[in-house]
Amino acid sequence: MSNFLDLDVVRAEEAPAPKPLRDLLASVPASAPRPHLSPQISDQLATQHGFASRDHSDRFLGATPVGRRHARGLPVEETKQLSIRMPLSLYTEFLAYADDRKLTYSDAIRALLNQRK
């Protein structure tokens, strides 16, 4: 048994000779390729165990999740960034206004501006 204070003493039985890298790599067993699992079988197994499919096929396209805003197309005019500081109460009130009406923030500002007229 060695003591960490015995740094000057090196015993042959404590330090085995290192094996060459070639021998270490040769001892690693070869791996076999995994069999391919078809998407239909994966979906069937997932359904049996209560998981929903992650497939983005036609059955999921066009469906808007409940409670979410609708996606907008590309803007027809140039856009600019607006960053403003406001009290927290005004900020939460604005977010509630936009969420209640399912509006984007820019559409909520437009609606508020139209009410001013």
Biopython code that builds the backbone (N, CA, C, O; Angstrom):
import numpy as np
from Bio.PDB.StructureBuilder import StructureBuilder

atoms = [
    (1, "MET", "N", (0.845, -1.167, 0.000)),
    (1, "MET", "CA", (0.000, 0.000, 0.000)),
    (1, "MET", "C", (0.891, 1.231, 0.000)),
    (1, "MET", "O", (1.917, 1.272, 0.680)),
    (2, "SER", "N", (0.489, 2.232, -0.771)),
    (2, "SER", "CA", (1.332, 3.417, -0.845)),
    (2, "SER", "C", (0.747, 4.526, 0.007)),
    (2, "SER", "O", (-0.444, 4.539, 0.316)),
    (3, "ASN", "N", (1.575, 5.412, 0.361)),
    (3, "ASN", "CA", (1.185, 6.583, 1.120)),
    (3, "ASN", "C", (1.431, 7.789, 0.221)),
    (3, "ASN", "O", (2.424, 7.825, -0.506)),
    (4, "PHE", "N", (0.563, 8.747, 0.261)),
    (4, "PHE", "CA", (0.738, 9.888, -0.636)),
    (4, "PHE", "C", (1.995, 10.685, -0.309)),
    (4, "PHE", "O", (2.433, 11.510, -1.110)),
    (5, "LEU", "N", (2.574, 10.444, 0.859)),
    (5, "LEU", "CA", (3.817, 11.113, 1.222)),
    (5, "LEU", "C", (5.036, 10.420, 0.632)),
    (5, "LEU", "O", (6.125, 10.993, 0.618)),
    (6, "ASP", "N", (4.867, 9.187, 0.142)),
    (6, "ASP", "CA", (5.978, 8.418, -0.424)),
    (6, "ASP", "C", (6.097, 8.698, -1.923)),
    (6, "ASP", "O", (6.037, 7.770, -2.730)),
    (7, "LEU", "N", (6.261, 9.948, -2.298)),
    (7, "LEU", "CA", (6.334, 10.291, -3.701)),
    (7, "LEU", "C", (7.648, 9.862, -4.331)),
    (7, "LEU", "O", (7.701, 9.620, -5.537)),
    (8, "ASP", "N", (8.691, 9.766, -3.555)),
    (8, "ASP", "CA", (9.989, 9.395, -4.103)),
    (8, "ASP", "C", (10.078, 7.890, -4.356)),
    (8, "ASP", "O", (10.876, 7.453, -5.185)),
    (9, "VAL", "N", (9.281, 7.104, -3.664)),
    (9, "VAL", "CA", (9.355, 5.656, -3.777)),
    (9, "VAL", "C", (8.314, 5.191, -4.793)),
    (9, "VAL", "O", (7.120, 5.439, -4.628)),
    (10, "VAL", "N", (8.768, 4.532, -5.821)),
    (10, "VAL", "CA", (7.867, 3.982, -6.833)),
    (10, "VAL", "C", (8.010, 2.474, -6.799)),
    (10, "VAL", "O", (9.103, 1.938, -6.984)),
    (11, "ARG", "N", (6.907, 1.799, -6.563)),
    (11, "ARG", "CA", (6.942, 0.346, -6.489)),
    (11, "ARG", "C", (6.411, -0.232, -7.794)),
    (11, "ARG", "O", (5.437, 0.278, -8.349)),
    (12, "ALA", "N", (7.022, -1.254, -8.267)),
    (12, "ALA", "CA", (6.657, -1.854, -9.551)),
    (12, "ALA", "C", (5.278, -2.492, -9.488)),
    (12, "ALA", "O", (4.561, -2.467, -10.489)),
    (13, "GLU", "N", (4.879, -3.057, -8.368)),
    (13, "GLU", "CA", (3.584, -3.728, -8.297)),
    (13, "GLU", "C", (2.416, -2.738, -8.317)),
    (13, "GLU", "O", (1.291, -3.142, -8.612)),
    (14, "GLU", "N", (2.639, -1.489, -8.021)),
    (14, "GLU", "CA", (1.561, -0.504, -8.003)),
    (14, "GLU", "C", (1.313, 0.118, -9.366)),
    (14, "GLU", "O", (0.197, 0.554, -9.647)),
    (15, "ALA", "N", (2.313, 0.169, -10.203)),
    (15, "ALA", "CA", (2.169, 0.807, -11.505)),
    (15, "ALA", "C", (2.322, -0.239, -12.599)),
    (15, "ALA", "O", (3.442, -0.539, -13.014)),
    (16, "PRO", "N", (1.202, -0.805, -13.077)),
    (16, "PRO", "CA", (1.319, -1.794, -14.153)),
    (16, "PRO", "C", (1.770, -1.104, -15.441)),
    (16, "PRO", "O", (1.506, 0.077, -15.665)),
    (17, "ALA", "N", (2.436, -1.854, -16.249)),
    (17, "ALA", "CA", (2.905, -1.304, -17.521)),
    (17, "ALA", "C", (1.703, -0.995, -18.408)),
    (17, "ALA", "O", (0.804, -1.827, -18.532)),
    (18, "PRO", "N", (1.668, 0.180, -19.024)),
    (18, "PRO", "CA", (0.526, 0.523, -19.880)),
    (18, "PRO", "C", (0.503, -0.333, -21.139)),
    (18, "PRO", "O", (1.547, -0.646, -21.711)),
    (19, "LYS", "N", (-0.695, -0.704, -21.559)),
    (19, "LYS", "CA", (-0.853, -1.485, -22.783)),
    (19, "LYS", "C", (-0.780, -0.521, -23.968)),
    (19, "LYS", "O", (-1.180, 0.638, -23.859)),
    (20, "PRO", "N", (-0.278, -0.995, -25.074)),
    (20, "PRO", "CA", (-0.267, -0.141, -26.271)),
    (20, "PRO", "C", (-1.701, 0.165, -26.713)),
    (20, "PRO", "O", (-2.611, -0.646, -26.536)),
    (21, "LEU", "N", (-1.872, 1.328, -27.279)),
    (21, "LEU", "CA", (-3.196, 1.764, -27.721)),
    (21, "LEU", "C", (-3.784, 0.797, -28.741)),
    (21, "LEU", "O", (-4.993, 0.564, -28.748)),
    (22, "ARG", "N", (-2.960, 0.245, -29.584)),
    (22, "ARG", "CA", (-3.428, -0.698, -30.606)),
    (22, "ARG", "C", (-4.097, -1.911, -29.944)),
    (22, "ARG", "O", (-5.122, -2.392, -30.427)),
    (23, "ASP", "N", (-3.526, -2.399, -28.855)),
    (23, "ASP", "CA", (-4.111, -3.544, -28.152)),
    (23, "ASP", "C", (-5.429, -3.169, -27.476)),
    (23, "ASP", "O", (-6.377, -3.954, -27.470)),
    (24, "LEU", "N", (-5.480, -1.973, -26.912)),
    (24, "LEU", "CA", (-6.729, -1.519, -26.274)),
    (24, "LEU", "C", (-7.846, -1.396, -27.298)),
    (24, "LEU", "O", (-8.975, -1.813, -27.041)),
    (25, "LEU", "N", (-7.536, -0.823, -28.461)),
    (25, "LEU", "CA", (-8.563, -0.667, -29.495)),
    (25, "LEU", "C", (-8.986, -2.007, -30.072)),
    (25, "LEU", "O", (-10.149, -2.185, -30.435)),
    (26, "ALA", "N", (-8.067, -2.942, -30.159)),
    (26, "ALA", "CA", (-8.408, -4.260, -30.685)),
    (26, "ALA", "C", (-9.324, -5.021, -29.737)),
    (26, "ALA", "O", (-10.055, -5.912, -30.169)),
    (27, "SER", "N", (-9.296, -4.687, -28.458)),
    (27, "SER", "CA", (-10.136, -5.394, -27.493)),
    (27, "SER", "C", (-11.581, -4.890, -27.479)),
    (27, "SER", "O", (-12.437, -5.515, -26.853)),
    (28, "VAL", "N", (-11.868, -3.780, -28.151)),
    (28, "VAL", "CA", (-13.238, -3.258, -28.214)),
    (28, "VAL", "C", (-14.036, -4.125, -29.177)),
    (28, "VAL", "O", (-13.620, -4.306, -30.321)),
    (29, "PRO", "N", (-15.184, -4.672, -28.738)),
    (29, "PRO", "CA", (-15.957, -5.544, -29.630)),
    (29, "PRO", "C", (-16.612, -4.735, -30.754)),
    (29, "PRO", "O", (-16.987, -3.577, -30.569)),
    (30, "ALA", "N", (-16.736, -5.362, -31.904)),
    (30, "ALA", "CA", (-17.386, -4.718, -33.052)),
    (30, "ALA", "C", (-18.882, -4.627, -32.791)),
    (30, "ALA", "O", (-19.478, -5.546, -32.228)),
    (31, "SER", "N", (-19.482, -3.522, -33.198)),
    (31, "SER", "CA", (-20.925, -3.351, -32.989)),
    (31, "SER", "C", (-21.670, -3.685, -34.269)),
    (31, "SER", "O", (-21.178, -3.459, -35.374)),
    (32, "ALA", "N", (-22.851, -4.220, -34.097)),
    (32, "ALA", "CA", (-23.702, -4.562, -35.230)),
    (32, "ALA", "C", (-24.673, -3.416, -35.469)),
    (32, "ALA", "O", (-25.133, -2.803, -34.506)),
    (33, "PRO", "N", (-25.002, -3.105, -36.722)),
    (33, "PRO", "CA", (-25.963, -2.026, -36.977)),
    (33, "PRO", "C", (-27.344, -2.401, -36.444)),
    (33, "PRO", "O", (-27.756, -3.560, -36.469)),
    (34, "ARG", "N", (-28.037, -1.376, -35.961)),
    (34, "ARG", "CA", (-29.389, -1.608, -35.433)),
    (34, "ARG", "C", (-30.374, -1.779, -36.578)),
    (34, "ARG", "O", (-30.211, -1.153, -37.626)),
    (35, "PRO", "N", (-31.384, -2.606, -36.401)),
    (35, "PRO", "CA", (-32.390, -2.759, -37.460)),
    (35, "PRO", "C", (-33.225, -1.484, -37.573)),
    (35, "PRO", "O", (-33.493, -0.810, -36.579)),
    (36, "HIS", "N", (-33.628, -1.169, -38.797)),
    (36, "HIS", "CA", (-34.433, 0.027, -39.040)),
    (36, "HIS", "C", (-35.869, -0.208, -38.593)),
    (36, "HIS", "O", (-36.460, -1.239, -38.915)),
    (37, "LEU", "N", (-36.425, 0.728, -37.863)),
    (37, "LEU", "CA", (-37.803, 0.633, -37.386)),
    (37, "LEU", "C", (-38.649, 1.584, -38.223)),
    (37, "LEU", "O", (-38.382, 2.785, -38.248)),
    (38, "SER", "N", (-39.645, 1.076, -38.895)),
    (38, "SER", "CA", (-40.448, 1.909, -39.786)),
    (38, "SER", "C", (-41.292, 2.900, -38.980)),
    (38, "SER", "O", (-41.653, 2.614, -37.839)),
    (39, "PRO", "N", (-41.609, 4.062, -39.561)),
    (39, "PRO", "CA", (-42.423, 5.063, -38.862)),
    (39, "PRO", "C", (-43.809, 4.550, -38.471)),
    (39, "PRO", "O", (-44.355, 4.947, -37.442)),
    (40, "GLN", "N", (-44.378, 3.664, -39.297)),
    (40, "GLN", "CA", (-45.707, 3.137, -38.973)),
    (40, "GLN", "C", (-45.651, 2.304, -37.695)),
    (40, "GLN", "O", (-46.541, 2.402, -36.850)),
    (41, "ILE", "N", (-44.628, 1.500, -37.553)),
    (41, "ILE", "CA", (-44.498, 0.688, -36.343)),
    (41, "ILE", "C", (-44.231, 1.585, -35.134)),
    (41, "ILE", "O", (-44.757, 1.349, -34.046)),
    (42, "SER", "N", (-43.413, 2.609, -35.337)),
    (42, "SER", "CA", (-43.138, 3.546, -34.243)),
    (42, "SER", "C", (-44.418, 4.231, -33.784)),
    (42, "SER", "O", (-44.665, 4.335, -32.582)),
    (43, "ASP", "N", (-45.244, 4.704, -34.734)),
    (43, "ASP", "CA", (-46.496, 5.361, -34.381)),
    (43, "ASP", "C", (-47.450, 4.398, -33.674)),
    (43, "ASP", "O", (-48.133, 4.779, -32.724)),
    (44, "GLN", "N", (-47.492, 3.156, -34.139)),
    (44, "GLN", "CA", (-48.369, 2.159, -33.518)),
    (44, "GLN", "C", (-47.939, 1.886, -32.078)),
    (44, "GLN", "O", (-48.777, 1.817, -31.179)),
    (45, "LEU", "N", (-46.641, 1.732, -31.865)),
    (45, "LEU", "CA", (-46.148, 1.489, -30.513)),
    (45, "LEU", "C", (-46.386, 2.703, -29.615)),
    (45, "LEU", "O", (-46.749, 2.554, -28.449)),
    (46, "ALA", "N", (-46.182, 3.896, -30.155)),
    (46, "ALA", "CA", (-46.398, 5.111, -29.371)),
    (46, "ALA", "C", (-47.859, 5.237, -28.966)),
    (46, "ALA", "O", (-48.160, 5.598, -27.828)),
    (47, "THR", "N", (-48.772, 4.940, -29.893)),
    (47, "THR", "CA", (-50.205, 5.023, -29.587)),
    (47, "THR", "C", (-50.596, 4.008, -28.521)),
    (47, "THR", "O", (-51.398, 4.318, -27.641)),
    (48, "GLN", "N", (-50.044, 2.806, -28.587)),
    (48, "GLN", "CA", (-50.346, 1.778, -27.595)),
    (48, "GLN", "C", (-49.919, 2.199, -26.194)),
    (48, "GLN", "O", (-50.524, 1.784, -25.205)),
    (49, "HIS", "N", (-48.876, 3.023, -26.110)),
    (49, "HIS", "CA", (-48.363, 3.427, -24.807)),
    (49, "HIS", "C", (-48.795, 4.833, -24.413)),
    (49, "HIS", "O", (-48.280, 5.394, -23.446)),
    (50, "GLY", "N", (-49.751, 5.413, -25.169)),
    (50, "GLY", "CA", (-50.335, 6.682, -24.771)),
    (50, "GLY", "C", (-49.578, 7.921, -25.222)),
    (50, "GLY", "O", (-49.820, 9.006, -24.692)),
    (51, "PHE", "N", (-48.671, 7.795, -26.182)),
    (51, "PHE", "CA", (-47.940, 8.953, -26.681)),
    (51, "PHE", "C", (-48.545, 9.428, -27.990)),
    (51, "PHE", "O", (-49.034, 8.628, -28.787)),
    (52, "ALA", "N", (-48.507, 10.745, -28.205)),
    (52, "ALA", "CA", (-48.988, 11.305, -29.458)),
    (52, "ALA", "C", (-47.859, 11.288, -30.480)),
    (52, "ALA", "O", (-46.685, 11.385, -30.121)),
    (53, "SER", "N", (-48.216, 11.165, -31.736)),
    (53, "SER", "CA", (-47.222, 11.146, -32.800)),
    (53, "SER", "C", (-46.601, 12.527, -32.964)),
    (53, "SER", "O", (-47.266, 13.547, -32.786)),
    (54, "ARG", "N", (-45.320, 12.542, -33.305)),
    (54, "ARG", "CA", (-44.642, 13.811, -33.552)),
    (54, "ARG", "C", (-44.625, 14.135, -35.045)),
    (54, "ARG", "O", (-43.971, 15.085, -35.475)),
    (55, "ASP", "N", (-45.331, 13.357, -35.810)),
    (55, "ASP", "CA", (-45.362, 13.522, -37.255)),
    (55, "ASP", "C", (-46.074, 14.822, -37.600)),
    (55, "ASP", "O", (-47.138, 15.115, -37.054)),
    (56, "HIS", "N", (-45.492, 15.595, -38.499)),
    (56, "HIS", "CA", (-46.109, 16.850, -38.939)),
    (56, "HIS", "C", (-46.765, 16.638, -40.293)),
    (56, "HIS", "O", (-46.426, 17.303, -41.272)),
    (57, "SER", "N", (-47.688, 15.726, -40.337)),
    (57, "SER", "CA", (-48.354, 15.414, -41.592)),
    (57, "SER", "C", (-49.563, 16.319, -41.769)),
    (57, "SER", "O", (-49.775, 17.256, -40.999)),
    (58, "ASP", "N", (-50.351, 16.025, -42.795)),
    (58, "ASP", "CA", (-51.501, 16.872, -43.135)),
    (58, "ASP", "C", (-52.530, 16.943, -42.021)),
    (58, "ASP", "O", (-53.268, 17.924, -41.926)),
    (59, "ARG", "N", (-52.592, 15.931, -41.185)),
    (59, "ARG", "CA", (-53.613, 15.962, -40.132)),
    (59, "ARG", "C", (-53.331, 17.034, -39.094)),
    (59, "ARG", "O", (-54.233, 17.427, -38.354)),
    (60, "PHE", "N", (-52.078, 17.521, -39.025)),
    (60, "PHE", "CA", (-51.749, 18.554, -38.062)),
    (60, "PHE", "C", (-51.655, 19.932, -38.698)),
    (60, "PHE", "O", (-51.749, 20.939, -37.995)),
    (61, "LEU", "N", (-51.474, 19.998, -39.995)),
    (61, "LEU", "CA", (-51.326, 21.288, -40.647)),
    (61, "LEU", "C", (-52.669, 21.999, -40.734)),
    (61, "LEU", "O", (-53.695, 21.370, -40.997)),
    (62, "GLY", "N", (-52.662, 23.267, -40.520)),
    (62, "GLY", "CA", (-53.877, 24.054, -40.626)),
    (62, "GLY", "C", (-54.683, 24.107, -39.355)),
    (62, "GLY", "O", (-55.574, 24.947, -39.227)),
    (63, "ALA", "N", (-54.401, 23.250, -38.426)),
    (63, "ALA", "CA", (-55.135, 23.264, -37.167)),
    (63, "ALA", "C", (-54.452, 24.233, -36.212)),
    (63, "ALA", "O", (-53.254, 24.119, -35.953)),
    (64, "THR", "N", (-55.218, 25.185, -35.691)),
    (64, "THR", "CA", (-54.672, 26.149, -34.745)),
    (64, "THR", "C", (-54.924, 25.635, -33.344)),
    (64, "THR", "O", (-56.064, 25.323, -33.003)),
    (65, "PRO", "N", (-53.899, 25.540, -32.530)),
    (65, "PRO", "CA", (-54.113, 25.093, -31.156)),
    (65, "PRO", "C", (-55.098, 26.010, -30.430)),
    (65, "PRO", "O", (-55.148, 27.213, -30.687)),
    (66, "VAL", "N", (-55.862, 25.440, -29.542)),
    (66, "VAL", "CA", (-56.880, 26.190, -28.822)),
    (66, "VAL", "C", (-56.216, 27.236, -27.934)),
    (66, "VAL", "O", (-55.260, 26.938, -27.219)),
    (67, "GLY", "N", (-56.730, 28.461, -27.984)),
    (67, "GLY", "CA", (-56.222, 29.512, -27.124)),
    (67, "GLY", "C", (-54.982, 30.201, -27.650)),
    (67, "GLY", "O", (-54.403, 31.024, -26.941)),
    (68, "ARG", "N", (-54.549, 29.901, -28.861)),
    (68, "ARG", "CA", (-53.354, 30.518, -29.421)),
    (68, "ARG", "C", (-53.746, 31.539, -30.471)),
    (68, "ARG", "O", (-54.819, 31.452, -31.067)),
    (69, "ARG", "N", (-52.888, 32.488, -30.688)),
    (69, "ARG", "CA", (-53.115, 33.478, -31.735)),
    (69, "ARG", "C", (-52.877, 32.828, -33.091)),
    (69, "ARG", "O", (-52.075, 31.902, -33.205)),
    (70, "HIS", "N", (-53.561, 33.302, -34.105)),
    (70, "HIS", "CA", (-53.368, 32.789, -35.454)),
    (70, "HIS", "C", (-52.074, 33.342, -36.026)),
    (70, "HIS", "O", (-51.712, 34.491, -35.777)),
    (71, "ALA", "N", (-51.388, 32.518, -36.790)),
    (71, "ALA", "CA", (-50.141, 32.957, -37.412)),
    (71, "ALA", "C", (-50.441, 33.985, -38.482)),
    (71, "ALA", "O", (-51.431, 33.881, -39.206)),
    (72, "ARG", "N", (-49.592, 34.958, -38.570)),
    (72, "ARG", "CA", (-49.769, 36.016, -39.563)),
    (72, "ARG", "C", (-48.837, 35.752, -40.739)),
    (72, "ARG", "O", (-47.798, 35.107, -40.596)),
    (73, "GLY", "N", (-49.231, 36.266, -41.908)),
    (73, "GLY", "CA", (-48.384, 36.145, -43.093)),
    (73, "GLY", "C", (-47.263, 37.163, -43.052)),
    (73, "GLY", "O", (-47.056, 37.836, -42.043)),
    (74, "LEU", "N", (-46.558, 37.267, -44.134)),
    (74, "LEU", "CA", (-45.481, 38.238, -44.221)),
    (74, "LEU", "C", (-46.041, 39.651, -44.183)),
    (74, "LEU", "O", (-47.116, 39.891, -44.732)),
    (75, "PRO", "N", (-45.353, 40.588, -43.557)),
    (75, "PRO", "CA", (-45.855, 41.959, -43.510)),
    (75, "PRO", "C", (-45.867, 42.575, -44.906)),
    (75, "PRO", "O", (-44.975, 42.322, -45.715)),
    (76, "VAL", "N", (-46.878, 43.376, -45.175)),
    (76, "VAL", "CA", (-47.000, 43.998, -46.496)),
    (76, "VAL", "C", (-46.263, 45.325, -46.550)),
    (76, "VAL", "O", (-46.051, 45.870, -47.633)),
    (77, "GLU", "N", (-45.875, 45.848, -45.408)),
    (77, "GLU", "CA", (-45.116, 47.095, -45.388)),
    (77, "GLU", "C", (-43.907, 46.931, -44.476)),
    (77, "GLU", "O", (-43.805, 45.960, -43.726)),
    (78, "GLU", "N", (-43.006, 47.881, -44.553)),
    (78, "GLU", "CA", (-41.796, 47.830, -43.744)),
    (78, "GLU", "C", (-42.152, 47.863, -42.263)),
    (78, "GLU", "O", (-43.109, 48.525, -41.862)),
    (79, "THR", "N", (-41.389, 47.156, -41.466)),
    (79, "THR", "CA", (-41.656, 47.131, -40.028)),
    (79, "THR", "C", (-40.504, 47.776, -39.269)),
    (79, "THR", "O", (-39.369, 47.811, -39.743)),
    (80, "LYS", "N", (-40.814, 48.279, -38.097)),
    (80, "LYS", "CA", (-39.833, 48.882, -37.191)),
    (80, "LYS", "C", (-40.036, 48.296, -35.813)),
    (80, "LYS", "O", (-41.132, 47.852, -35.471)),
    (81, "GLN", "N", (-38.986, 48.296, -35.029)),
    (81, "GLN", "CA", (-39.029, 47.796, -33.662)),
    (81, "GLN", "C", (-39.452, 48.911, -32.724)),
    (81, "GLN", "O", (-38.963, 50.034, -32.851)),
    (82, "LEU", "N", (-40.356, 48.629, -31.776)),
    (82, "LEU", "CA", (-40.789, 49.602, -30.773)),
    (82, "LEU", "C", (-40.537, 48.993, -29.397)),
    (82, "LEU", "O", (-41.143, 47.987, -29.028)),
    (83, "SER", "N", (-39.646, 49.610, -28.658)),
    (83, "SER", "CA", (-39.358, 49.159, -27.290)),
    (83, "SER", "C", (-39.610, 50.336, -26.362)),
    (83, "SER", "O", (-39.013, 51.402, -26.508)),
    (84, "ILE", "N", (-40.499, 50.125, -25.410)),
    (84, "ILE", "CA", (-40.832, 51.216, -24.490)),
    (84, "ILE", "C", (-40.833, 50.697, -23.061)),
    (84, "ILE", "O", (-41.069, 49.515, -22.813)),
    (85, "ARG", "N", (-40.565, 51.598, -22.132)),
    (85, "ARG", "CA", (-40.669, 51.278, -20.709)),
    (85, "ARG", "C", (-42.029, 51.769, -20.230)),
    (85, "ARG", "O", (-42.492, 52.842, -20.616)),
    (86, "MET", "N", (-42.648, 50.974, -19.394)),
    (86, "MET", "CA", (-43.951, 51.358, -18.841)),
    (86, "MET", "C", (-44.109, 50.704, -17.481)),
    (86, "MET", "O", (-43.432, 49.725, -17.170)),
    (87, "PRO", "N", (-44.996, 51.244, -16.682)),
    (87, "PRO", "CA", (-45.255, 50.628, -15.370)),
    (87, "PRO", "C", (-45.778, 49.199, -15.549)),
    (87, "PRO", "O", (-46.433, 48.889, -16.544)),
    (88, "LEU", "N", (-45.488, 48.357, -14.598)),
    (88, "LEU", "CA", (-45.876, 46.955, -14.666)),
    (88, "LEU", "C", (-47.395, 46.800, -14.781)),
    (88, "LEU", "O", (-47.876, 45.917, -15.492)),
    (89, "SER", "N", (-48.135, 47.638, -14.096)),
    (89, "SER", "CA", (-49.598, 47.526, -14.155)),
    (89, "SER", "C", (-50.112, 47.805, -15.564)),
    (89, "SER", "O", (-51.024, 47.125, -16.032)),
    (90, "LEU", "N", (-49.539, 48.798, -16.244)),
    (90, "LEU", "CA", (-49.948, 49.111, -17.611)),
    (90, "LEU", "C", (-49.541, 47.987, -18.564)),
    (90, "LEU", "O", (-50.285, 47.643, -19.482)),
    (91, "TYR", "N", (-48.357, 47.420, -18.339)),
    (91, "TYR", "CA", (-47.864, 46.314, -19.156)),
    (91, "TYR", "C", (-48.784, 45.099, -19.049)),
    (91, "TYR", "O", (-49.167, 44.524, -20.067)),
    (92, "THR", "N", (-49.140, 44.707, -17.831)),
    (92, "THR", "CA", (-50.014, 43.544, -17.657)),
    (92, "THR", "C", (-51.410, 43.816, -18.207)),
    (92, "THR", "O", (-52.066, 42.908, -18.717)),
    (93, "GLU", "N", (-51.863, 45.061, -18.105)),
    (93, "GLU", "CA", (-53.180, 45.415, -18.657)),
    (93, "GLU", "C", (-53.166, 45.295, -20.185)),
    (93, "GLU", "O", (-54.126, 44.809, -20.783)),
    (94, "PHE", "N", (-52.066, 45.743, -20.812)),
    (94, "PHE", "CA", (-51.957, 45.642, -22.267)),
    (94, "PHE", "C", (-51.903, 44.182, -22.706)),
    (94, "PHE", "O", (-52.559, 43.802, -23.675)),
    (95, "LEU", "N", (-51.121, 43.361, -21.996)),
    (95, "LEU", "CA", (-51.045, 41.947, -22.344)),
    (95, "LEU", "C", (-52.411, 41.270, -22.200)),
    (95, "LEU", "O", (-52.792, 40.450, -23.035)),
    (96, "ALA", "N", (-53.134, 41.612, -21.154)),
    (96, "ALA", "CA", (-54.466, 41.039, -20.952)),
    (96, "ALA", "C", (-55.405, 41.468, -22.083)),
    (96, "ALA", "O", (-56.208, 40.668, -22.564)),
    (97, "TYR", "N", (-55.302, 42.733, -22.503)),
    (97, "TYR", "CA", (-56.123, 43.241, -23.615)),
    (97, "TYR", "C", (-55.849, 42.434, -24.878)),
    (97, "TYR", "O", (-56.782, 41.993, -25.549)),
    (98, "ALA", "N", (-54.572, 42.237, -25.207)),
    (98, "ALA", "CA", (-54.205, 41.508, -26.419)),
    (98, "ALA", "C", (-54.603, 40.033, -26.309)),
    (98, "ALA", "O", (-55.113, 39.461, -27.272)),
    (99, "ASP", "N", (-54.378, 39.417, -25.156)),
    (99, "ASP", "CA", (-54.699, 37.997, -24.991)),
    (99, "ASP", "C", (-56.201, 37.743, -25.016)),
    (99, "ASP", "O", (-56.651, 36.761, -25.606)),
    (100, "ASP", "N", (-56.981, 38.614, -24.385)),
    (100, "ASP", "CA", (-58.437, 38.436, -24.364)),
    (100, "ASP", "C", (-59.030, 38.473, -25.765)),
    (100, "ASP", "O", (-59.989, 37.759, -26.057)),
    (101, "ARG", "N", (-58.461, 39.301, -26.626)),
    (101, "ARG", "CA", (-58.974, 39.457, -27.980)),
    (101, "ARG", "C", (-58.206, 38.603, -28.987)),
    (101, "ARG", "O", (-58.489, 38.643, -30.185)),
    (102, "LYS", "N", (-57.232, 37.831, -28.496)),
    (102, "LYS", "CA", (-56.389, 36.980, -29.342)),
    (102, "LYS", "C", (-55.745, 37.791, -30.464)),
    (102, "LYS", "O", (-55.773, 37.392, -31.628)),
    (103, "LEU", "N", (-55.167, 38.931, -30.099)),
    (103, "LEU", "CA", (-54.503, 39.823, -31.048)),
    (103, "LEU", "C", (-52.995, 39.770, -30.851)),
    (103, "LEU", "O", (-52.507, 39.533, -29.746)),
    (104, "THR", "N", (-52.267, 39.993, -31.938)),
    (104, "THR", "CA", (-50.836, 40.200, -31.792)),
    (104, "THR", "C", (-50.650, 41.578, -31.174)),
    (104, "THR", "O", (-51.587, 42.375, -31.140)),
    (105, "TYR", "N", (-49.448, 41.863, -30.687)),
    (105, "TYR", "CA", (-49.228, 43.158, -30.040)),
    (105, "TYR", "C", (-49.416, 44.301, -31.030)),
    (105, "TYR", "O", (-49.979, 45.337, -30.676)),
    (106, "SER", "N", (-48.953, 44.128, -32.263)),
    (106, "SER", "CA", (-49.136, 45.208, -33.237)),
    (106, "SER", "C", (-50.610, 45.389, -33.576)),
    (106, "SER", "O", (-51.061, 46.520, -33.759)),
    (107, "ASP", "N", (-51.375, 44.295, -33.665)),
    (107, "ASP", "CA", (-52.816, 44.423, -33.924)),
    (107, "ASP", "C", (-53.539, 45.049, -32.732)),
    (107, "ASP", "O", (-54.513, 45.779, -32.912)),
    (108, "ALA", "N", (-53.066, 44.768, -31.516)),
    (108, "ALA", "CA", (-53.674, 45.386, -30.331)),
    (108, "ALA", "C", (-53.426, 46.895, -30.325)),
    (108, "ALA", "O", (-54.319, 47.674, -29.993)),
    (109, "ILE", "N", (-52.215, 47.300, -30.692)),
    (109, "ILE", "CA", (-51.934, 48.743, -30.767)),
    (109, "ILE", "C", (-52.790, 49.380, -31.849)),
    (109, "ILE", "O", (-53.317, 50.476, -31.653)),
    (110, "ARG", "N", (-52.938, 48.706, -32.994)),
    (110, "ARG", "CA", (-53.785, 49.241, -34.073)),
    (110, "ARG", "C", (-55.234, 49.387, -33.601)),
    (110, "ARG", "O", (-55.888, 50.386, -33.900)),
    (111, "ALA", "N", (-55.736, 48.387, -32.861)),
    (111, "ALA", "CA", (-57.114, 48.456, -32.364)),
    (111, "ALA", "C", (-57.279, 49.627, -31.396)),
    (111, "ALA", "O", (-58.289, 50.329, -31.438)),
    (112, "LEU", "N", (-56.305, 49.838, -30.537)),
    (112, "LEU", "CA", (-56.378, 50.970, -29.596)),
    (112, "LEU", "C", (-56.313, 52.298, -30.328)),
    (112, "LEU", "O", (-57.000, 53.247, -29.950)),
    (113, "LEU", "N", (-55.497, 52.378, -31.367)),
    (113, "LEU", "CA", (-55.421, 53.604, -32.159)),
    (113, "LEU", "C", (-56.723, 53.849, -32.914)),
    (113, "LEU", "O", (-57.150, 54.995, -33.052)),
    (114, "ASN", "N", (-57.356, 52.791, -33.402)),
    (114, "ASN", "CA", (-58.643, 52.948, -34.109)),
    (114, "ASN", "C", (-59.750, 53.382, -33.161)),
    (114, "ASN", "O", (-60.672, 54.080, -33.584)),
    (115, "GLN", "N", (-59.687, 52.992, -31.895)),
    (115, "GLN", "CA", (-60.693, 53.425, -30.915)),
    (115, "GLN", "C", (-60.583, 54.927, -30.649)),
    (115, "GLN", "O", (-61.564, 55.572, -30.280)),
    (116, "ARG", "N", (-59.395, 55.472, -30.838)),
    (116, "ARG", "CA", (-59.156, 56.888, -30.577)),
    (116, "ARG", "C", (-59.902, 57.761, -31.587)),
    (116, "ARG", "O", (-60.254, 58.897, -31.271)),
    (117, "LYS", "N", (-60.142, 57.260, -32.773)),
    (117, "LYS", "CA", (-60.777, 58.055, -33.851)),
    (117, "LYS", "C", (-62.221, 58.317, -33.578)),
    (117, "LYS", "O", (-62.892, 58.966, -34.380)),
]
sb = StructureBuilder()
sb.init_structure("model")
sb.init_model(0)
sb.init_chain("A")
sb.init_seg("    ")
for serial, (resi, resn, name, xyz) in enumerate(atoms, 1):
    if name == "N":
        sb.init_residue(resn, " ", resi, " ")
    sb.init_atom(name, np.array(xyz, "f"), 0.0, 1.0, " ", f" {name:<3s}", serial, name[0])
structure = sb.get_structure()
